[in-house]
Amino acid sequence: MLHAPIRFAIFALMLFLLVATSNCANLAPKNPSIRSFYYWKTTQNYNDTITMPTVKKWQVQHFYIRYFDVRWSEGYGMPIPDAPLSNYGNSYVYLYPFTPVIFITNSTFEQLNDSTSQVLATKIAAKIQDMTKSFENAWQYELENIEDDDFLKQHFDDSTLAKIQKRYEDLYESIAEIQIDCDWTEGTRKQYFTFLKQFKKQIGNKKLSVTVRLYPYKYRTKMGVPPADRAMLMCYNTGQIQNPETANSIFDDQTINQYFNTKTANYPLPMDIGLPVFEWGVWFTGETCRGILHDMRQENLEKDNHWKRETDNTFRLQIDTVIGSNYMREGDLVRCENTWNANWQSVIDKLHEQIPIDSTRIALYHWDMDRILPHEKTILNIYKQFE
């Protein structure tokens, strides 16, 4: 028979393990995170024989689809839609659950008053409905003749196809959430929040989500918490892009982590997480930033003898040339920025401390097959870190 001290030690150990297991269970998310992607093109010309298998392989469950931008027009003296989405019948991503996204420039809210804000909210809501109806019409014929489409039948089972067909009977009604994307400031906070309240009334029972940059996330007392149902924390574009000394303005873990501490945890709104998987070139003439070259890839410059490498990610032009519509001069410099080899783990560890991962969408920006397909390992590792 065991002596009393030994029995007590065993009991204490069992009690400790029970409590520890219980605590671990409480820390684990009740529902797994949801894999999502931003779809930020104005036209769709993708090869869907690549797109659909990739969506399935990566287990992407949801898309944020940019519908259009809104900017202030000095000429019209009013906000106007800009760069609306077109050719939306060309991509199969619309067959998956999605959230419409409207980007509104901060300068728009510098000009609005309460009455014009109400008009804007009404017009945006109506345009979303009209565009969604166009999506619905573009796909109805395809879905009605599903028996003739071997490609769809190959990638969706009968049960899933039935659900898709049902959803496209009234696509707008099936949309559960609409997102407003705006980099508001302390000066535009009041008018922006007024607009959100008015827009929320226009969309009825749909949830309203908003994007939140890192600065308003940390300084929420000064910047306020938007009157919305959910927030998307955008963990990128943190550096000074116009500064020639900046190494990577898209994603720098040390800069991002400065916005997180024990006081910033548990934002007052349910929160999703946006992370970058894209690349671009930042063009300089001398010390002057001339703009962003969205189609610039570092691997192309490494192979081109017209460019001379100066640092790990900067290249000096050796001869006058034209890239796209840009006339570039000898001596101009391009800083290639991407996130493929970023210190992801440092930021992800901080995010786990900040945000309860429970039915949280992990949304990567953005779905560009030519760019993201070679970096499958990075993308799947990001998703895995939130399981």
N, C-alpha and C positions, 0 to 999 in steps of 0.2 A: 504494500500500500504506500502511495506517495506521501511524503511528509507535507505538513501544512504549508511551509514556505514554498515548496516546489509547486504544490497545487495552486497557490496564490499567483506565482509567477506565470504559470501556464494560463490561468484565467485572465491575468492582466494582458498577456500577449494576444489572446484571442479577442479581448475587448478592443485592444488597439487596432488589430487588423480589421475588425468589424467597422469601427469608426472611420478608419482610413478608406476602406472600400466604399462606405456610404458617402464620404466627402468626394471621392473621385467620381462617383455616380452623379452627384449634384453638380460637379464642375463640367461634366460631359454635356454637350448640347442635346436638348430633347429631340431636336430635328436636325438633320445634317445640313450643311451649307449647300447652296444652289449654284451651279456653275453657269455663268452668264458671260456675254460678250457685248461690247458696244459695236454697232454697225453704223459707221459715220461717213458713208459715201453719198454723193448726190445722184449717182447712177449705178446700176448693177450690171456688170458684164462678166461675172465670174463663171468659171467652168464648174458647173454643179456636179460633174462626175468626180470632182475633187472635194467640193464643199460638203455635200451630204455625208459621204463616208467619214470625213474628218469630224463633223458635228457628232456623229454617232460614236466614233472611236474615242473622242475626248469627253464624251458624256455631257456635252453642253445642253442645258435644259431650257435656256431662256436667252432672249436678245433685247437690248435697248436699241431701238431704231430711231435715228435722227430723222424727223419729218421735215423741218425747215428751221431757219434762223429768223429772228426779228431784230431789226436795227432801226435806229432813228434816221429818217431822211430829212436833211435840211431843206432840200428842194420842195418836198411835199409838206414839210412842217408836221410830220406825223410818223408813227412807227409803221414800217412796212415789212412784209415777209421777204426773205432773201434765200436764195439757193435752195429751193424746195426739192425734195426727193422726186426722182422721175425714173421711168423704166423699171418700176417695182415689180412687174410681172416676170422679170428675168431671173429672180433669185428664189431659191427654195427656203431661205431662212424665214420667210413669212409664214411657213407652215408650222413653225414652232411658236410657243407662247412668247409674246413680246410686249414691251412697254414703249409707247411713243415718247420721244424726247424733243422738246423745243428749246433751242438756245436763244436767250435774249441778252443783248448787249447791255452792259451797265449804263452806258450813255443814254439808252432809252429811258431809264428810270430817272435820270437827271432832268428830263424834259416833261415827265407826266405829272398831271394833277389827278385828283380823285375821279373826276368825271371821265377824263380820257383814259384813265386806268381801267375803268369799268367797260368802256368801249373795247379796249384792247383785249380784256379777258373774254368778252363775248365773241369777238372775231377769231381769236385763237382757238377757242373751243369749237366753233363752227367749222373752221378750216380742218381741224383734226378729224371731225366727223366726215367731212367731204372726202378727205384723202383716204380715210379708212374704207369708205364705200368704194373708192376706186380700186383699192387693194382687193376688196371682196369681189368686185366685178372681174378683175383680171384673172382671178383664180377659179371662179365658179365653173367656167366651161371645162377647165382642166379636171376639176374634181368630179364634175358630172360625167365625164368620160374616162373615169379612172381605170376601167377595164382595158383601155387601149394604151395605158402608160406603164410599160414594164419597169421603167426606171423608178417611179414612185413605189410600185408594188414590191420592188426589190429591197427598198430601204424602210418601208413602213409595213407592219403587219396589219391584218384586216381590222383589228380592234382600234389601232391608232388611227388608221385612215378614216374609220367611222367617226371618231372624235373630231378629227380635223374637218371633215365634211360638215358635221354639226356646228362647229365653231364658225365656219364660213357662211352659215345661213344668216347670221347677224354678227359680223366680225366686231363692230364697234361695241356691241353689248357684251361681248366676251372679254374685252380688254378690261383688266382689273385695276390698272394703274397708269397714270400719266406723269411724266417727269418734266420739271422745269429746271433748266441749267442756266445759272447766272452767277457771275463773279461780283456779287454786290459789295458795296463799301459801307462804311459807317454813315456817310452822307446820303446814300440812297436806301438805307435800311427801311425807313418809314414807308416810302412809296412802294418799294418792292414787296414788303410784307402786306401792305394794303391790297396790292394786285393779287397776291397769292390767296388772300381771303375771298376776293371777288371771283377769282378763277375756280376756286374750290366749289363755290356755289354753282358754277356753270357745268361742272362735270358730274354732278349728282352723287351717286354712291361709289364712284371710282375713287381709289386712293390717290392722293397727291404726294409725289415724292420730289425732293429737291436735292441738288448737288451742294455739297459743303466743302470748300477748300480748307486747307490746314489752318490758315490764319483765323478764320471765324470759328473753326472747331476749338482752337485753344482759347481764343479771347471772346468767348461767348457772351460774357457780361457786356462788353462794349459793342459787339457785332449783333447780338441777339440770336435767338433760336427761331428759325422760320416757322410760321404757322402751317405745318404740313403733317402728313401721316408718317412719312419715312424720310430718311436722309441717306445720301450716298457720299461717303467720305472719299474725296479725290486725292489719292496719295501720289501726286506727281506734279510736274511743272513747278518745281519749288525754287530753282536757281534763277539768277539774274541773266537772262538769255542774251542781253545786249552787252554784257561785260566780257571783253576778250579773255579775261583771266578765269572765267567760269569753266570748270572741267566738263560738267554734264548738267544742263539745266532741267532735263527731264526727270531724273531720279538720282538723288544722292542720299544714302541712308543716314549719314550724320546730320544733314539738314532736316530731313523728315523727322527723325527721332527727337529733335529739339522741341517739337510741338506736342510731345506726349509726356505726361507725368501722372502722379497719383491723383491730382486734382482734376485732370481732364477726362478721366475714365468715366464711362457710363453717361454718354450724351443723352439729353432729355428726350430724344426721339429714337425709335428703332433704327438701327443703322446698317447699311450695306457698305461694301468696300470696293472702291475702284482702283485698279492697279494698271500700270502702263506696259504694253508690249508693242512698242513701235519705235521707229527711228526717223531721223531727219538730219539735214545738214544746216548749220548756221553760217551764213555768208558774211564775211567782213571785208571791207576795203579800208586798210589802215586800222584805226580804232573804231570805225563806224560800222555798226551792224546794218547790213543791207536787207536782211530778211531771212526767211526760212525756205530751204529747198526741200520740199517734201519727198521728192523722188530720189534724193541723194543717198547712195549706199557706200559705206566705207570700203567694202570689198572691191567695188568698181574702181575707186580711186587708187587702191593699192596696186591694181593691174595696169593703170593708165600712166604712161611715162610723161604725160603733160602735167602731172601732179607730183610734187616732192613732199614726202612725209617729214614733218617737223617734230611732232610729239606722237604719243600713242594714238591720238584721234584727231590731229590737225594736219591739214595738207595745204601746201602753197602752190598756186597755179603758175606754170612756167611760160604760158603763152596765152594771148587773147583768145577767147572762145565764146560760144553761145550755148547755154544750157537751157532748154525750154524756151521761154521768152526773155531770159536774162542774158544780157551781154556782160561778160565778166572779163576783167583786165588782168594782164600779167601782174603777179604779186598779190592778188586777192587770196584770202585764206578761207578755208571751210573747216569748221569744227563738226566732226561727225558724232552724233549723239544717239545712243540706243540703250536698251535696258537688258540686253541678253546676258551680260556678265555682271550684272549689278549684285550688290550684297543684299539679296532678298531676305535672307534669314534674319538679319538684324531687325528689319522693319516688321516682318511677320511676327517675330517674337513680341515686339511692342504692341502690335495690333491685338494679339491674343490677350494682353494685359488690359487693353482699353475697351474692347468690344465683345459682348457675349455672342459667341458664334452659334446662333440658334435660328435656323431658317434664314440665315444671312446669305445674300447673294454676293458672290465673289465675281465682280464684273471686270473683265480685262478690256483694255482699250488699245487697239480696235481690230475688228475682223477684216484683215487684208491678207488674203490667202498667200499671195506671192511673198509677203514679208514674214508671216508667222509660221508657215509650214516647216521651214528649215529649223525652227526652234521649238519643236514639239516637246523635247525633254524639259526645257525651262518652263513651258506653259503647264505641263502636267504636274511638274513638281510644285508650282505655286498652288494649284488647286489642291493637291494632296496635303499641303501644310495646313489646310483649313478643314480637313475631314475630322 
